[in-house]
Protein backbone atom coordinates (compact mmCIF):
# COMPACT_ATOMS: atom_id res chain seq x y z
CA UNK A 1 0.00 0.00 0.00
CA UNK A 2 2.77 2.45 0.89
CA UNK A 3 4.42 1.59 -2.40
CA UNK A 4 1.48 3.21 -4.19
CA UNK A 5 1.87 6.54 -2.37
CA UNK A 6 3.94 9.39 -3.71
CA UNK A 7 6.60 11.00 -1.52
CA UNK A 8 4.24 13.92 -0.98
CA UNK A 9 1.45 11.58 0.19
CA UNK A 10 3.81 9.69 2.50
CA UNK A 11 4.97 12.98 3.98
CA UNK A 12 1.37 14.08 4.55
CA UNK A 13 0.38 10.82 6.25
CA UNK A 14 3.40 10.90 8.56
CA UNK A 15 2.85 14.56 9.41
CA UNK A 16 -0.82 13.96 10.13
CA UNK A 17 0.04 11.04 12.42
CA UNK A 18 2.58 13.15 14.32
CA UNK A 19 0.07 15.99 14.70
CA UNK A 20 -2.63 13.58 15.91
CA UNK A 21 -0.34 12.07 18.54
CA UNK A 22 0.80 15.52 19.71
CA UNK A 23 -2.81 16.71 19.93
CA UNK A 24 -3.94 13.66 21.92
CA UNK A 25 -0.98 14.07 24.27
CA UNK A 26 -1.88 17.69 24.83
CA UNK A 27 -5.47 16.78 25.67
CA UNK A 28 -4.23 14.15 28.12
CA UNK A 29 -1.58 16.54 29.50
CA UNK A 30 1.03 13.86 28.76
CA UNK A 31 4.72 14.53 28.22
CA UNK A 32 6.99 11.64 27.25
CA UNK A 33 9.71 10.79 29.73
CA UNK A 34 12.42 11.54 27.17
CA UNK A 35 11.13 15.13 26.95
CA UNK A 36 10.29 14.99 23.23
CA UNK A 37 13.85 14.09 22.26
CA UNK A 38 15.04 12.06 19.33
CA UNK A 39 13.59 8.84 20.77
CA UNK A 40 10.06 10.23 20.78
CA UNK A 41 7.62 8.91 18.17
CA UNK A 42 6.42 12.41 17.24
CA UNK A 43 9.99 13.57 16.67
CA UNK A 44 10.73 10.45 14.60
CA UNK A 45 7.62 10.91 12.45
CA UNK A 46 8.38 14.56 11.74
CA UNK A 47 12.02 13.73 10.98
CA UNK A 48 10.99 11.00 8.56
CA UNK A 49 8.38 13.23 6.92
CA UNK A 50 10.91 16.03 6.46
CA UNK A 51 13.46 13.65 4.91
CA UNK A 52 10.98 11.35 3.17
CA UNK A 53 13.20 10.86 0.12
CA UNK A 54 15.76 9.08 2.30
CA UNK A 55 13.34 6.38 3.48
CA UNK A 56 12.03 3.46 1.49
CA UNK A 57 8.47 2.14 1.58
CA UNK A 58 9.31 -0.51 4.18
CA UNK A 59 10.67 2.05 6.65
CA UNK A 60 7.70 4.36 6.09
CA UNK A 61 5.29 1.46 6.54
CA UNK A 62 6.98 0.48 9.81
CA UNK A 63 6.76 4.07 11.09
CA UNK A 64 3.09 4.23 10.15
CA UNK A 65 2.37 0.99 12.02
CA UNK A 66 4.13 2.32 15.13
CA UNK A 67 2.10 5.53 14.85
CA UNK A 68 -1.13 3.55 14.62
CA UNK A 69 -0.28 1.65 17.80
CA UNK A 70 0.43 4.90 19.67
CA UNK A 71 -2.68 6.63 18.32
CA UNK A 72 -4.82 3.64 19.27
CA UNK A 73 -3.45 3.58 22.82
CA UNK A 74 -3.98 7.33 23.22
CA UNK A 75 -7.49 7.08 21.78
CA UNK A 76 -8.41 4.31 24.20
CA UNK A 77 -7.13 6.44 27.07
CA UNK A 78 -9.14 9.42 25.84
CA UNK A 79 -12.28 7.32 25.59
CA UNK A 80 -11.86 6.19 29.20
CA UNK A 81 -11.85 9.74 30.51
Secondary structure, 3 states (H helix, E strand, C coil): CHHHCCHHHHHHHHHHHHHHHHHHHHHHCCCCCCCCCCCCHHHHHHHHHHCHHHCCHHHHHHHHHHHHHHHHHHHHHHHHC
